[in-house]
């Protein structure tokens, strides 16, 4: 059975401790320039993981990702008429 996952964006003071965040979930991306880590964890454990991570002194802020709650099925999407004719050229 697949578990629902949700992303966390962890803003850090220093990237020295980015590797230690692997125990909370899967580290997907580390930005060296902006000093943040994208971390994926189980959705049912999200609040407890956020509290534990934000308690560390090297963490500035923890933001949850809202991607699981965004509707990705669009109702009023009509195909563009110009593009429709380009595909039916019949070469």
C-alpha positions in Angstrom: 0.0 0.0 0.0 1.3 3.4 -1.0 1.5 6.1 1.7 0.7 9.7 1.0 3.8 11.9 0.9 4.2 15.6 1.4 7.1 17.9 0.9 8.7 20.2 3.4 10.9 23.1 2.7 13.5 23.6 5.5 15.3 26.9 5.5 18.7 26.6 7.2 21.3 29.1 8.6 24.1 26.8 7.3 24.2 23.9 5.0 26.6 22.0 7.3 23.6 20.2 8.9 21.7 19.4 5.7 22.8 15.8 5.8 21.4 15.3 9.3 17.9 15.9 8.0 17.9 12.5 6.2 16.6 10.8 9.3 13.3 12.6 9.0 12.5 11.6 5.4 13.9 11.6 1.9 16.0 14.6 1.0 15.0 15.5 -2.5 17.0 18.7 -3.2 19.5 20.9 -1.4 19.9 24.5 -2.6 23.4 25.8 -1.9 22.7 29.3 -3.0 19.5 29.9 -1.1 20.2 27.5 1.8 17.1 25.3 1.9 16.4 21.6 1.8 13.3 19.9 0.1 12.4 16.9 2.2 9.6 14.4 1.7 7.9 12.6 4.6 4.7 10.7 5.3 1.6 13.0 5.4 0.3 11.6 8.7 3.6 12.3 10.4 4.0 15.8 9.0 3.1 17.9 12.0 5.4 16.0 14.4 8.2 16.1 11.9 7.8 19.9 11.5 7.9 20.4 15.2 11.0 18.3 15.7 12.9 19.9 12.8 12.0 23.5 13.8 13.3 22.9 17.3 16.9 22.7 16.0 19.0 25.8 16.3 20.3 25.6 12.7 16.8 25.8 11.2 15.3 29.2 10.3 11.9 28.1 9.2 9.9 25.0 8.0 7.3 25.4 5.3 4.9 22.6 4.2 4.3 22.1 0.5 0.7 22.5 -0.6 1.0 20.4 -3.8 -1.2 17.5 -2.6 -4.1 20.0 -2.0 -4.0 21.8 -5.4 -6.5 20.6 -7.9 -4.7 19.4 -11.0 -7.8 18.5 -13.2 -8.9 21.6 -15.2 -12.5 21.9 -16.2 -12.6 24.6 -18.9 -9.5 23.7 -20.8 -10.2 23.8 -24.6 -7.6 22.9 -27.2 -6.2 25.8 -29.2 -7.6 25.8 -32.7 -4.3 26.8 -34.3 -2.5 23.9 -32.7 -5.2 21.5 -33.6 -4.6 22.1 -37.3 -0.8 21.8 -37.0 -1.1 18.2 -35.9 -3.4 17.2 -38.8 -1.1 18.2 -41.6 -1.0 14.6 -43.0 2.6 14.3 -44.2 
